[in-house]
C-alpha cells in the first residue's frame, strides 16, 4: 500500500499538479478555507470526495466519532486558528451511519484502553436515544437505533462546540454558523441534522 501511495503521488504530479501549477502556487502562499470540517476518521468518509471540494477549500479535523471534546488540545488549537486567524464563517460537524466509534458505545472490549475514554464524550447521545425509546415504549432494530445515536451524537457535539467561549463570541458577533450533518454511505448523500445560526 505504501508503494501505491507513492505511485499515486507521481500520477498526481504528472496529471494534476503540472496542469494546475498556478493554482497550487497560490495555495502554497496562503490558504483561505471557508469551512472547518469536523468529521470522523473513518476512511470511507473523505471530505473532499463526498463534497467535491478542491484543495484549500476545507480546513479539516478528523477523529473517532467526530467528537468535540473540550479537553482535546489538538481540536482546541484547530478551532482557535480557524476562528481567530482564518476567520472561517462555517463549521460543519459531520457524522456518518455505520460509524464504528458509535457502535463501540454498545460494546465492552476489555483490550481497549483509549477508545472507551475517548467515547465518554459521545455517551450522552446513546443515553438520550435510549431514554426517548423507553419513554415511547417502543423497540426498533439495532441498525435504526444506531442511526438515531449517530444523529444525536452530531447534535451533542454541536453543544460541546458552543462550550468554547470564542465559539460563542463568534456566533454572537454574527461571524460563525454551525452545521450538523450525517453522511449516508449507502446513498452517498448528506443529511442535515441541525443548524445553529449566528445570533
FIZA-662151 format. One line per 10 residues: number of its first residue (from 0); their letters; for each residue x, y, z of N, C-alpha, C, O. Coordinates in nm, 4 decimals. Example, Ala and Ser with C-alpha at 12.3 -4.5 7.8 and 13.67 -1.06 7.14 Angstrom:
// FIZA-662151
0 = as = 1.3190/-0.5690/0.7800/1.2300/-0.4500/0.7800/1.3200/-0.3300/0.7800/1.4236/-0.3319/0.8465  1.2850/-0.2250/0.7080/1.3670/-0.1060/0.7140/1.2900/0.0030/0.7870/1.3409/0.1138/0.8039
***
This chain:
// FIZA-662151
0 = xxxxxxxxxx = 0.0823/-0.1211/0.0000/0.0000/0.0000/0.0000/0.0863/0.1269/0.0000/0.0508/0.2264/-0.0633  0.1977/0.1232/0.0699/0.2884/0.2383/0.0712/0.3345/0.2704/-0.0711/0.3381/0.3868/-0.1110  0.3695/0.1669/-0.1468/0.4106/0.1860/-0.2862/0.2966/0.2465/-0.3671/0.3186/0.3337/-0.4512  0.1748/0.1998/-0.3411/0.0570/0.2525/-0.4112/0.0397/0.4012/-0.3843/0.0073/0.4777/-0.4751  0.0613/0.4423/-0.2596/0.0508/0.5846/-0.2249/0.1531/0.6682/-0.3005/0.1206/0.7740/-0.3543  0.2764/0.6202/-0.3042/0.3825/0.6953/-0.3710/0.3606/0.6997/-0.5227/0.3890/0.8006/-0.5873  0.3105/0.5906/-0.5780/0.2792/0.5898/-0.7214/0.1627/0.6851/-0.7508/0.1608/0.7537/-0.8529  0.0670/0.6874/-0.6598/-0.0452/0.7807/-0.6731/0.0018/0.9241/-0.6724/-0.0497/1.0072/-0.7472  0.0995/0.9539/-0.5880/0.1530/1.0891/-0.5831/0.2219/1.1261/-0.7143/0.2117/1.2396/-0.7609  0.2909/1.0308/-0.7725/0.3557/1.0566/-0.9023/0.2525/1.0886/-1.0092/0.2728/1.1781/-1.0912
10 = xxxxxxxxxx = 0.1415/1.0152/-1.0083/0.0338/1.0416/-1.1044/-0.0276/1.1791/-1.0792/-0.0586/1.2527/-1.1729  -0.0448/1.2129/-0.9499/-0.0986/1.3444/-0.9140/-0.0099/1.4555/-0.9692/-0.0597/1.5517/-1.0276  0.1216/1.4425/-0.9508/0.2157/1.5439/-1.0001/0.2056/1.5553/-1.1520/0.1990/1.6656/-1.2064  0.2045/1.4410/-1.2199/0.2048/1.4415/-1.3671/0.0712/1.4850/-1.4263/0.0682/1.5598/-1.5240  -0.0398/1.4384/-1.3676/-0.1709/1.4602/-1.4287/-0.2463/1.5816/-1.3759/-0.3302/1.6378/-1.4463  -0.2174/1.6223/-1.2533/-0.2937/1.7331/-1.1934/-0.2053/1.8523/-1.1614/-0.2300/1.9634/-1.2084  -0.1018/1.8288/-1.0807/-0.0180/1.9391/-1.0327/0.0445/2.0167/-1.1481/0.0430/2.1398/-1.1482  0.0987/1.9465/-1.2448/0.1669/2.0119/-1.3577/0.0688/2.0953/-1.4406/0.1055/2.2007/-1.4926  -0.0554/2.0488/-1.4529/-0.1555/2.1209/-1.5322/-0.2128/2.2418/-1.4578/-0.2639/2.3348/-1.5202  -0.2043/2.2403/-1.3247/-0.2630/2.3483/-1.2445/-0.1588/2.4138/-1.1545/-0.1846/2.4429/-1.0377
20 = xxxxxxxxxx = -0.0411/2.4363/-1.2110/0.0699/2.4904/-1.1331/0.0360/2.6245/-1.0684/0.0731/2.6486/-0.9536  -0.0329/2.7103/-1.1395/-0.0673/2.8425/-1.0847/-0.1585/2.8292/-0.9633/-0.1396/2.8984/-0.8633  -0.2563/2.7413/-0.9719/-0.3480/2.7179/-0.8611/-0.2719/2.6703/-0.7383/-0.2909/2.7240/-0.6291  -0.1865/2.5709/-0.7545/-0.1128/2.5165/-0.6409/-0.0072/2.6144/-0.5897/0.0253/2.6135/-0.4709  0.0470/2.6996/-0.6789/0.1422/2.8028/-0.6357/0.0721/2.9043/-0.5464/0.1294/2.9505/-0.4478  -0.0525/2.9393/-0.5806/-0.1276/3.0342/-0.4969/-0.1616/2.9714/-0.3620/-0.1599/3.0400/-0.2598  -0.1924/2.8416/-0.3609/-0.2200/2.7719/-0.2341/-0.0955/2.7671/-0.1461/-0.1049/2.7760/-0.0236  0.0200/2.7532/-0.2086/0.1441/2.7459/-0.1312/0.1708/2.8758/-0.0563/0.2374/2.8750/0.0473  0.1193/2.9882/-0.1079/0.1416/3.1181/-0.0442/0.0443/3.1455/0.0690/0.0799/3.2106/0.1672  -0.0797/3.0958/0.0560/-0.1824/3.1312/0.1541/-0.3004/3.0359/0.1429/-0.3280/2.9812/0.0361
30 = xxxxxxxxxx = -0.3698/3.0168/0.2548/-0.4929/2.9389/0.2497/-0.6093/3.0243/0.2972/-0.5961/3.1030/0.3910  -0.7232/3.0077/0.2314/-0.8434/3.0821/0.2682/-0.9657/2.9909/0.2668/-1.0611/3.0158/0.1931  -0.9631/2.8851/0.3482/-1.0792/2.7964/0.3526/-1.1987/2.8688/0.4139/-1.1820/2.9591/0.4959  -1.3180/2.8292/0.3740/-1.4382/2.8922/0.4287/-1.5193/2.7966/0.5153/-1.6237/2.8338/0.5688  -1.4714/2.6742/0.5289/-1.5386/2.5731/0.6109/-1.4359/2.5053/0.7007/-1.3262/2.4716/0.6564  -1.4725/2.4854/0.8279/-1.3983/2.3919/0.9132/-1.4847/2.2672/0.9217/-1.6002/2.2735/0.9638  -1.4290/2.1553/0.8820/-1.4989/2.0266/0.8813/-1.4481/1.9431/0.9971/-1.3296/1.9100/1.0021  -1.5353/1.9088/1.0898/-1.5011/1.8176/1.1991/-1.5715/1.6865/1.1681/-1.6934/1.6754/1.1821  -1.4946/1.5881/1.1261/-1.5534/1.4622/1.0823/-1.4894/1.3427/1.1488/-1.3985/1.3557/1.2308  -1.5392/1.2256/1.1117/-1.4877/1.1006/1.1655/-1.3620/1.0589/1.0891/-1.3457/1.0913/0.9715
40 = xxxxxxxxxx = -1.2751/0.9876/1.1571/-1.1519/0.9380/1.0944/-1.1767/0.8264/0.9940/-1.0860/0.7890/0.9196  -1.2973/0.7732/0.9908/-1.3318/0.6604/0.9045/-1.2829/0.6842/0.7612/-1.3104/0.7881/0.7013  -1.2109/0.5869/0.7083/-1.1504/0.6006/0.5751/-1.2533/0.6078/0.4628/-1.2209/0.6447/0.3499  -1.3791/0.5720/0.4952/-1.4832/0.5714/0.3919/-1.5556/0.7045/0.3795/-1.6499/0.7176/0.3014  -1.5110/0.8042/0.4576/-1.5793/0.9340/0.4567/-1.4790/1.0469/0.4288/-1.4576/1.1326/0.5145  -1.4176/1.0478/0.3101/-1.3195/1.1521/0.2761/-1.3901/1.2812/0.2345/-1.4645/1.2827/0.1365  -1.3670/1.3878/0.3081/-1.4429/1.5112/0.2900/-1.4371/1.5647/0.1472/-1.5411/1.5996/0.0914  -1.3187/1.5720/0.0866/-1.3089/1.6305/-0.0470/-1.3793/1.5461/-0.1531/-1.4267/1.5992/-0.2535  -1.3859/1.4163/-0.1311/-1.4543/1.3290/-0.2266/-1.6052/1.3438/-0.2159/-1.6732/1.3602/-0.3172  -1.6587/1.3382/-0.0931/-1.8050/1.3378/-0.0782/-1.8669/1.4760/-0.0962/-1.9877/1.4876/-0.1168
50 = xxxxxxxxxx = -1.7848/1.5811/-0.0884/-1.8373/1.7170/-0.1106/-1.7885/1.7784/-0.2413/-1.8285/1.8890/-0.2776  -1.7014/1.7055/-0.3121/-1.6468/1.7533/-0.4398/-1.5823/1.8914/-0.4249/-1.6050/1.9816/-0.5056  -1.5010/1.9055/-0.3192/-1.4280/2.0300/-0.2960/-1.2821/2.0115/-0.3356/-1.2321/1.8994/-0.3450  -1.2141/2.1254/-0.3587/-1.0745/2.1237/-0.4012/-0.9824/2.1529/-0.2832/-1.0264/2.1955/-0.1764  -0.8557/2.1293/-0.3053/-0.7546/2.1638/-0.2057/-0.7679/2.3122/-0.1704/-0.7875/2.3958/-0.2586  -0.7573/2.3441/-0.0424/-0.7631/2.4831/0.0020/-0.9007/2.5319/0.0410/-0.9134/2.6406/0.0972  -1.0056/2.4536/0.0124/-1.1416/2.4999/0.0408/-1.1927/2.4599/0.1790/-1.2752/2.5298/0.2378  -1.1430/2.3465/0.2310/-1.1950/2.2952/0.3581/-1.0795/2.2703/0.4553/-0.9854/2.1974/0.4244  -1.0884/2.3317/0.5724/-0.9937/2.3086/0.6820/-1.0509/2.1901/0.7602/-1.1681/2.1928/0.7979  -0.9715/2.0876/0.7850/-1.0264/1.9607/0.8324/-0.9655/1.9129/0.9634/-0.8447/1.9206/0.9854
60 = xxxxxxxxxx = -1.0545/1.8629/1.0501/-1.0130/1.7928/1.1721/-1.0954/1.6650/1.1799/-1.2183/1.6693/1.1742  -1.0272/1.5510/1.1930/-1.0991/1.4236/1.1998/-1.0540/1.3439/1.3208/-0.9365/1.3445/1.3576  -1.1496/1.2754/1.3818/-1.1193/1.1863/1.4927/-1.2264/1.0776/1.5005/-1.3265/1.0839/1.4291  -1.2061/0.9791/1.5860/-1.3021/0.8702/1.6009/-1.4346/0.9257/1.6533/-1.4401/0.9816/1.7628  -1.5401/0.9101/1.5752/-1.6733/0.9519/1.6188/-1.7039/1.0992/1.6028/-1.8009/1.1479/1.6610  -1.6234/1.1727/1.5250/-1.6436/1.3173/1.5036/-1.6813/1.3894/1.6328/-1.7833/1.4576/1.6417  -1.5953/1.3716/1.7318/-1.6213/1.4216/1.8678/-1.5568/1.5576/1.8902/-1.4457/1.5844/1.8444  -1.6290/1.6420/1.9614/-1.5748/1.7693/2.0100/-1.5563/1.7545/2.1602/-1.6526/1.7609/2.2367  -1.4335/1.7350/2.2012/-1.4014/1.7210/2.3441/-1.3289/1.8471/2.3881/-1.2245/1.8818/2.3328  -1.3834/1.9149/2.4861/-1.3257/2.0433/2.5264/-1.1895/2.0273/2.5945/-1.1207/2.1262/2.6194
70 = xxxxxxxxxx = -1.1507/1.9031/2.6246/-1.0166/1.8800/2.6804/-0.9195/1.8275/2.5744/-0.8106/1.7802/2.6072  -0.9595/1.8360/2.4474/-0.8755/1.7928/2.3359/-0.7989/1.9150/2.2847/-0.8543/1.9978/2.2125  -0.6711/1.9257/2.3224/-0.5925/2.0445/2.2881/-0.5709/2.0561/2.1381/-0.5591/2.1667/2.0855  -0.5658/1.9437/2.0694/-0.5499/1.9463/1.9239/-0.6697/2.0164/1.8604/-0.6535/2.1105/1.7827  -0.7900/1.9699/1.8940/-0.9105/2.0328/1.8392/-0.9218/2.1779/1.8842/-0.9602/2.2648/1.8059  -0.8885/2.2041/2.0101/-0.8965/2.3416/2.0601/-0.8091/2.4353/1.9783/-0.8496/2.5472/1.9468  -0.6893/2.3897/1.9440/-0.5986/2.4711/1.8623/-0.6534/2.4886/1.7210/-0.6431/2.5969/1.6633  -0.7117/2.3825/1.6651/-0.7730/2.3907/1.5317/-0.8859/2.4937/1.5320/-0.8949/2.5766/1.4415  -0.9718/2.4882/1.6335/-1.0832/2.5828/1.6440/-1.0332/2.7259/1.6574/-1.0809/2.8163/1.5889  -0.9369/2.7451/1.7462/-0.8838/2.8790/1.7698/-0.8218/2.9370/1.6429/-0.8442/3.0532/1.6091
80 = xxxxxxxxxx = -0.7443/2.8552/1.5736/-0.6812/2.9006/1.4497/-0.7865/2.9302/1.3432/-0.7771/3.0300/1.2718  -0.8868/2.8428/1.3330/-0.9930/2.8598/1.2327/-1.0703/2.9884/1.2522/-1.0965/3.0617/1.1569  -1.1067/3.0153/1.3772/-1.1938/3.1288/1.4068/-1.1152/3.2592/1.4193/-1.1532/3.3609/1.3614  -1.0065/3.2560/1.4945/-0.9325/3.3798/1.5226/-0.8404/3.4236/1.4096/-0.8146/3.5430/1.3937  -0.7909/3.3296/1.3317/-0.6911/3.3648/1.2305/-0.7408/3.3462/1.0870/-0.7213/3.4335/1.0024  -0.8050/3.2323/1.0598/-0.8566/3.2102/0.9246/-0.9927/3.2755/0.9028/-1.0380/3.2912/0.7894  -1.0577/3.3137/1.0141/-1.1896/3.3808/1.0078/-1.2920/3.2952/0.9322/-1.3720/3.3474/0.8544  -1.2888/3.1656/0.9554/-1.3809/3.0735/0.8887/-1.5238/3.0996/0.9380/-1.5471/3.1024/1.0589  -1.6196/3.1188/0.8464/-1.7559/3.1544/0.8868/-1.8489/3.0362/0.9158/-1.9559/3.0553/0.9736  -1.8098/2.9149/0.8768/-1.8973/2.7991/0.8958/-1.8198/2.6779/0.9459/-1.7137/2.6439/0.8936
90 = xxxxxxxxxx = -1.8749/2.6135/1.0483/-1.8193/2.4878/1.0978/-1.9220/2.3775/1.0746/-2.0391/2.3919/1.1098  -1.8775/2.2688/1.0160/-1.9618/2.1512/0.9951/-1.9114/2.0384/1.0842/-1.7928/2.0055/1.0831  -2.0024/1.9795/1.1613/-1.9726/1.8528/1.2284/-2.0470/1.7465/1.1492/-2.1698/1.7495/1.1408  -1.9736/1.6532/1.0913/-2.0358/1.5516/1.0059/-2.0104/1.4120/1.0606/-1.8969/1.3646/1.0640  -2.1181/1.3469/1.1033/-2.1126/1.2063/1.1412/-2.1466/1.1207/1.0207/-2.1659/1.1715/0.9103  -2.1536/0.9908/1.0428/-2.1927/0.9021/0.9318/-2.2557/0.7751/0.9880/-2.2167/0.7246/1.0932  -2.3550/0.7255/0.9134/-2.4166/0.5988/0.9501/-2.3139/0.4874/0.9343/-2.2263/0.4941/0.8482  -2.3255/0.3859/1.0178/-2.2293/0.2767/1.0139/-2.0994/0.3105/1.0835/-1.9963/0.2494/1.0552  -2.1025/0.4077/1.1750/-1.9815/0.4532/1.2451/-1.9382/0.3506/1.3505/-2.0142/0.3174/1.4414  -1.8168/0.3020/1.3368/-1.7634/0.2047/1.4318/-1.7460/0.2625/1.5713/-1.7624/0.1918/1.6708
100 = xxxxxxxxxx = -1.7127/0.3909/1.5787/-1.6985/0.4554/1.7090/-1.8303/0.4576/1.7840/-1.8343/0.4287/1.9036  -1.9381/0.4918/1.7148/-2.0696/0.4948/1.7781/-2.1140/0.3533/1.8138/-2.1719/0.3320/1.9203  -2.0879/0.2568/1.7267/-2.1222/0.1172/1.7565/-2.0501/0.0690/1.8819/-2.1038/-0.0124/1.9571  -1.9284/0.1190/1.9046/-1.8496/0.0774/2.0209/-1.9101/0.1249/2.1533/-1.8714/0.0765/2.2596  -2.0047/0.2192/2.1477/-2.0728/0.2615/2.2710/-2.1512/0.1465/2.3325/-2.1772/0.1469/2.4528  -2.1890/0.0487/2.2520/-2.2637/-0.0681/2.2986/-2.1739/-0.1853/2.3358/-2.2214/-0.2856/2.3891  -2.0453/-0.1734/2.3081/-1.9547/-0.2873/2.3244/-1.8668/-0.2712/2.4472/-1.8410/-0.1598/2.4927  -1.8216/-0.3835/2.4999/-1.7297/-0.3827/2.6140/-1.6062/-0.4623/2.5746/-1.5986/-0.5832/2.5966  -1.5097/-0.3925/2.5160/-1.3871/-0.4580/2.4734/-1.2783/-0.4289/2.5752/-1.2187/-0.3212/2.5753  -1.2533/-0.5247/2.6606/-1.1575/-0.5070/2.7698/-1.0152/-0.4821/2.7251/-0.9329/-0.4355/2.8038
110 = xxxxxxxxxx = -0.9840/-0.5132/2.5969/-0.8475/-0.4941/2.5478/-0.8174/-0.3479/2.5158/-0.7014/-0.3067/2.5139  -0.9219/-0.2704/2.4908/-0.9024/-0.1301/2.4537/-0.8867/-0.0429/2.5777/-0.9601/-0.0567/2.6755  -0.7891/0.0469/2.5710/-0.7656/0.1381/2.6831/-0.8120/0.2801/2.6497/-0.8740/0.3463/2.7330  -0.7827/0.3262/2.5303/-0.8045/0.4662/2.4965/-0.9397/0.4927/2.4304/-0.9987/0.5991/2.4495  -0.9885/0.3962/2.3530/-1.1161/0.4168/2.2835/-1.2302/0.4433/2.3814/-1.3058/0.5382/2.3609  -1.2459/0.3622/2.4884/-1.3562/0.3896/2.5821/-1.3455/0.5262/2.6490/-1.4469/0.5925/2.6711  -1.2236/0.5686/2.6813/-1.2055/0.7008/2.7441/-1.2499/0.8105/2.6479/-1.3176/0.9053/2.6877  -1.2112/0.7970/2.5208/-1.2474/0.8956/2.4192/-1.3986/0.9007/2.3996/-1.4568/1.0085/2.3876  -1.4621/0.7827/2.3964/-1.6048/0.7741/2.3664/-1.6942/0.8231/2.4803/-1.8151/0.8378/2.4618  -1.6366/0.8481/2.5966/-1.7149/0.9100/2.7051/-1.7800/1.0381/2.6536/-1.8890/1.0753/2.6971
120 = xxxxxxxxxx = -1.7127/1.1044/2.5612/-1.7617/1.2310/2.5055/-1.8840/1.2141/2.4144/-1.9452/1.3131/2.3743  -1.9196/1.0902/2.3817/-2.0365/1.0637/2.2969/-2.1449/0.9858/2.3708/-2.2545/0.9661/2.3183  -2.1143/0.9419/2.4917/-2.2043/0.8503/2.5632/-2.3427/0.9096/2.5881/-2.4426/0.8377/2.5861  -2.3486/1.0399/2.6113/-2.4776/1.1040/2.6381/-2.5732/1.0904/2.5192/-2.6948/1.0871/2.5380  -2.5198/1.0826/2.3980/-2.6048/1.0646/2.2800/-2.6784/0.9312/2.2876/-2.7976/0.9234/2.2579  -2.6071/0.8273/2.3271/-2.6688/0.6950/2.3442/-2.7749/0.7007/2.4536/-2.8848/0.6478/2.4365  -2.7427/0.7644/2.5655/-2.8382/0.7737/2.6761/-2.9658/0.8462/2.6341/-3.0760/0.8046/2.6698  -2.9506/0.9549/2.5581/-3.0676/1.0323/2.5153/-3.1596/0.9495/2.4258/-3.2814/0.9506/2.4433  -3.1010/0.8781/2.3302/-3.1812/0.7974/2.2379/-3.2513/0.6851/2.3136/-3.3708/0.6623/2.2949  -3.1767/0.6146/2.3995/-3.2363/0.5033/2.4734/-3.3471/0.5510/2.5674/-3.4492/0.4840/2.5829
130 = xxxxxxxxxx = -3.3265/0.6663/2.6294/-3.4281/0.7224/2.7177/-3.5548/0.7581/2.6387/-3.6663/0.7337/2.6847  -3.5366/0.8153/2.5211/-3.6521/0.8510/2.4377/-3.7287/0.7263/2.3939/-3.8518/0.7246/2.3964  -3.6557/0.6222/2.3537/-3.7206/0.4984/2.3107/-3.7953/0.4322/2.4265/-3.9050/0.3795/2.4083  -3.7350/0.4353/2.5457/-3.8041/0.3804/2.6632/-3.9317/0.4586/2.6925/-4.0350/0.4002/2.7251  -3.9238/0.5907/2.6807/-4.0396/0.6763/2.7062/-4.1523/0.6520/2.6070/-4.2698/0.6671/2.6406  -4.1162/0.6143/2.4846/-4.2168/0.5858/2.3817/-4.2648/0.4407/2.3877/-4.3595/0.4025/2.3189  -4.1978/0.3603/2.4712/-4.2320/0.2179/2.4869/-4.2278/0.1434/2.3537/-4.3170/0.0654/2.3206  -4.1205/0.1704/2.2783/-4.1057/0.1003/2.1504/-3.9668/0.0388/2.1405/-3.8706/0.0851/2.2018  -3.9606/-0.0668/2.0612/-3.8325/-0.1276/2.0287/-3.8127/-0.1160/1.8784/-3.9058/-0.1370/1.8008  -3.6927/-0.0828/1.8386/-3.6630/-0.0694/1.6962/-3.5398/-0.1548/1.6650/-3.4642/-0.1889/1.7560
140 = xxxxxxxxxx = -3.5187/-0.1895/1.5387/-3.3995/-0.2685/1.5036/-3.2718/-0.1957/1.5460/-3.2664/-0.0727/1.5466  -3.1698/-0.2730/1.5812/-3.0445/-0.2151/1.6296/-2.9852/-0.1165/1.5298/-2.9344/-0.0114/1.5687  -2.9916/-0.1504/1.4001/-2.9331/-0.0615/1.2983/-3.0003/0.0760/1.2997/-2.9328/0.1785/1.2900  -3.1336/0.0776/1.3120/-3.2064/0.2047/1.3158/-3.1712/0.2816/1.4435/-3.1544/0.4035/1.4409  -3.1602/0.2088/1.5553/-3.1211/0.2727/1.6815/-2.9837/0.3366/1.6693/-2.9631/0.4484/1.7167  -2.8887/0.2665/1.6058/-2.7545/0.3215/1.5895/-2.7570/0.4456/1.5009/-2.6803/0.5392/1.5238  -2.8438/0.4477/1.4005/-2.8566/0.5668/1.3161/-2.9059/0.6862/1.3979/-2.8587/0.7985/1.3807  -3.0012/0.6600/1.4869/-3.0516/0.7673/1.5736/-2.9424/0.8182/1.6673/-2.9347/0.9377/1.6959  -2.8575/0.7260/1.7153/-2.7476/0.7672/1.8042/-2.6438/0.8478/1.7263/-2.5898/0.9455/1.7782  -2.6155/0.8079/1.6023/-2.5231/0.8849/1.5166/-2.5746/1.0284/1.5029/-2.4983/1.1237/1.5182
150 = xxxxxxxxxx = -2.7042/1.0435/1.4739/-2.7629/1.1764/1.4573/-2.7586/1.2556/1.5880/-2.7254/1.3741/1.5888  -2.7927/1.1886/1.6985/-2.7923/1.2576/1.8279/-2.6510/1.2964/1.8692/-2.6304/1.3994/1.9334  -2.5540/1.2136/1.8321/-2.4149/1.2474/1.8626/-2.3721/1.3757/1.7921/-2.2979/1.4558/1.8490  -2.4179/1.3957/1.6690/-2.3870/1.5208/1.5976/-2.4451/1.6391/1.6750/-2.3778/1.7406/1.6929  -2.5706/1.6262/1.7213/-2.6327/1.7346/1.7997/-2.5547/1.7592/1.9293/-2.5331/1.8736/1.9692  -2.5132/1.6508/1.9938/-2.4372/1.6622/2.1184/-2.3044/1.7335/2.0955/-2.2645/1.8180/2.1756  -2.2362/1.6997/1.9870/-2.1064/1.7630/1.9604/-2.1225/1.9106/1.9240/-2.0327/1.9905/1.9507  -2.2353/1.9478/1.8635/-2.2639/2.0895/1.8407/-2.2771/2.1630/1.9738/-2.2333/2.2772/1.9873  -2.3378/2.0966/2.0717/-2.3479/2.1557/2.2062/-2.2095/2.1732/2.2668/-2.1781/2.2780/2.3232  -2.1261/2.0688/2.2547/-1.9899/2.0769/2.3080/-1.9127/2.1922/2.2429/-1.8370/2.2629/2.3094
160 = xxxxxxxxxx = -1.9329/2.2098/2.1131/-1.8646/2.3157/2.0399/-1.8951/2.4529/2.0998/-1.8082/2.5398/2.1069  -2.0195/2.4706/2.1425/-2.0609/2.6001/2.1961/-2.0184/2.6218/2.3410/-2.0490/2.7256/2.3997  -1.9482/2.5249/2.3989/-1.8887/2.5437/2.5315/-1.7605/2.6267/2.5230/-1.7133/2.6790/2.6239  -1.7050/2.6383/2.4037/-1.5862/2.7216/2.3852/-1.6283/2.8690/2.3829/-1.7102/2.9075/2.2994  -1.5745/2.9518/2.4723/-1.6138/3.0937/2.4743/-1.5915/3.1645/2.3414/-1.6746/3.2458/2.3009  -1.4804/3.1356/2.2718/-1.4548/3.2076/2.1461/-1.5488/3.1623/2.0348/-1.5713/3.2367/1.9393  -1.6038/3.0419/2.0456/-1.7069/2.9982/1.9501/-1.8351/3.0763/1.9755/-1.8962/3.1291/1.8826  -1.8752/3.0834/2.1019/-1.9962/3.1604/2.1371/-1.9821/3.3066/2.0977/-2.0759/3.3665/2.0451  -1.8654/3.3637/2.1230/-1.8434/3.5052/2.0880/-1.8519/3.5285/1.9380/-1.9077/3.6287/1.8934  -1.7963/3.4357/1.8597/-1.8018/3.4490/1.7136/-1.9458/3.4393/1.6646/-1.9848/3.5083/1.5705
170 = xxxxxxxxxx = -2.0242/3.3535/1.7287/-2.1653/3.3412/1.6908/-2.2426/3.4674/1.7284/-2.3249/3.5161/1.6509  -2.2155/3.5197/1.8479/-2.2837/3.6431/1.8909/-2.2476/3.7597/1.8006/-2.3295/3.8481/1.7756  -2.1243/3.7589/1.7520/-2.0796/3.8646/1.6614/-2.1238/3.8428/1.5183/-2.0818/3.9155/1.4282  -2.2077/3.7438/1.4967/-2.2612/3.7087/1.3639/-2.1504/3.6745/1.2636/-2.1607/3.7028/1.1442  -2.0448/3.6128/1.3164/-1.9330/3.5739/1.2313/-1.9218/3.4234/1.2096/-1.8322/3.3775/1.1388  -2.0127/3.3460/1.2704/-1.9975/3.1999/1.2668/-2.1326/3.1301/1.2712/-2.2197/3.1645/1.3511  -2.1482/3.0308/1.1833/-2.2642/2.9412/1.1835/-2.2153/2.7988/1.2044/-2.1071/2.7624/1.1586  -2.2956/2.7180/1.2741/-2.2619/2.5785/1.2998/-2.3622/2.4883/1.2278/-2.4817/2.5176/1.2234  -2.3120/2.3787/1.1717/-2.3962/2.2881/1.0947/-2.3710/2.1443/1.1382/-2.2560/2.1029/1.1527  -2.4772/2.0686/1.1590/-2.4673/1.9275/1.1933/-2.5192/1.8423/1.0790/-2.6358/1.8535/1.0413
180 = xxxxxxxxxx = -2.4342/1.7575/1.0237/-2.4692/1.6744/0.9092/-2.4384/1.5281/0.9373/-2.3572/1.4960/1.0241  -2.5044/1.4394/0.8625/-2.4733/1.2964/0.8666/-2.4603/1.2462/0.7230/-2.5456/1.2731/0.6385  -2.3536/1.1737/0.6973/-2.3289/1.1154/0.5654/-2.3795/0.9716/0.5624/-2.3520/0.8935/0.6535  -2.4529/0.9372/0.4582/-2.5068/0.8028/0.4408/-2.4227/0.7296/0.3365/-2.4280/0.7618/0.2178  -2.3453/0.6312/0.3814/-2.2577/0.5584/0.2893/-2.3359/0.4748/0.1881/-2.2827/0.4411/0.0824  -2.4612/0.4409/0.2189/-2.5417/0.3596/0.1289/-2.5919/0.4392/0.0078/-2.6119/0.3839/-0.1003  -2.6118/0.5693/0.0278/-2.6661/0.6523/-0.0810/-2.5675/0.7579/-0.1304/-2.5841/0.8124/-0.2395  -2.4653/0.7867/-0.0503/-2.3706/0.8921/-0.0857/-2.4201/1.0315/-0.0494/-2.3523/1.1305/-0.0768  -2.5382/1.0402/0.0124/-2.5991/1.1706/0.0414/-2.5686/1.2184/0.1829/-2.5457/1.1394/0.2745  -2.5690/1.3504/0.1971/-2.5528/1.4142/0.3274/-2.6900/1.4616/0.3752/-2.7647/1.5252/0.3009
190 = xxxxxxxxx = -2.7213/1.4295/0.5000/-2.8480/1.4708/0.5619/-2.8191/1.5829/0.6615/-2.7278/1.5725/0.7433  -2.8969/1.6888/0.6537/-2.8830/1.7988/0.7502/-2.9559/1.7594/0.8781/-3.0750/1.7285/0.8753  -2.8846/1.7605/0.9894/-2.9435/1.7233/1.1181/-2.9818/1.8462/1.1987/-3.0875/1.8501/1.2618  -2.8942/1.9474/1.1962/-2.9200/2.0684/1.2747/-2.8318/2.1809/1.2253/-2.7195/2.1582/1.1802  -2.8839/2.3035/1.2341/-2.8058/2.4225/1.2006/-2.8204/2.5226/1.3141/-2.9310/2.5487/1.3615  -2.7078/2.5785/1.3574/-2.7051/2.6828/1.4594/-2.6579/2.8115/1.3920/-2.5390/2.8285/1.3651  -2.7506/2.9001/1.3655/-2.7157/3.0277/1.3004/-2.6522/3.1232/1.4002/-2.6783/3.1163/1.5203  -2.5680/3.2128/1.3483/-2.5112/3.3149/1.4372/-2.6242/3.4037/1.4893/-2.7262/3.4242/1.4235  -2.6017/3.4555/1.6098/-2.7097/3.5309/1.6734/-2.6545/3.6439/1.7565/-2.7308/3.7186/1.8177
***
